[in-house]
């Protein structure tokens, strides 16, 4: 009977060793004194026969680890993880307690998994992400620089503005153009989407309109030209641009407007009230290669203003999914006597309060005041 039991125990021991030997991971068992009492074949092939060696010396170290995961496992009965560098290899090490038949912990088993290649890939990805972040920050700085500065243009109008991208890079853009001594171009545009692609398109819009020179004093021609140039890019159908473009003549004090698909209607702020400028028009896209844009003239007296903004404002949602919508009209109406800067700040605060600061789209807002 005793011989049978010994054979069975020996069979079970070999079976266990065969399982451990067949593992890819390196395995060793550490006793309470920090000595290696068992290793599997992969660890023996990697480090040699380290059985009987103190655990840290077996890994080629000259002193104990600051945190010995085996002793922590034996003392506290918990599973502990760490990373270990052995030669040119990096291992993820998991230490687990081994208990006797009475439940007492008498040693720990450490499993070493080679994560060298994984770490290399993580470092490559981290390096690429850092480079991308630097590139995006560079693009963000460029994008901010192409936006017009607040101030007086052509001794005729005062501009106040604010831009809040929902990502590091946004798809909204606005600009002021000194076309000639009499005419000032002004536009606000929204590129479908966000991020790098949208930000590149904003630069395309700015450059295309700039290239028009004095021809930019014709809003209908300007949008038709922009649509033509856009179609030359050969982009997919799901990309498009919406834009409101206007030209202010400082002699007649009229602004001539054309709409390229914007659903955010400009708001004229007069001393005695406000007025929305309704003007239809199709977006700049590849679906409509030729389209005649209509124009509308609006007379502006000294001190009167016109507010342009993108749909990031009117499409902001509250927790119930309700749109901000035309609440911007109420803010403007309630602040007729406030400065342009104050109206913009109050509009933005009202939107942020309404949406609890959860903005899903870029926000651009610009006020032109006749001086």
Beta strands, then each sheet from edge to edge (+ up, - down):
strand 1: 26-31
strand 2: 36-39
strand 3: 80-86
strand 4: 89-99
strand 5: 105-114
strand 6: 151-153
strand 7: 157-164
strand 8: 172-178
strand 9: 183-191
strand 10: 241-249
strand 11: 254-260
strand 12: 267-270
strand 13: 273-276
strand 14: 295-299
strand 15: 305-309
strand 16: 363-370
sheet 1: 2+ 1- 5+ 4- 3+
sheet 2: 6+ 7- 16+ 15- 12+ 13-
sheet 3: 8+ 9- 10+ 11- 14+
end
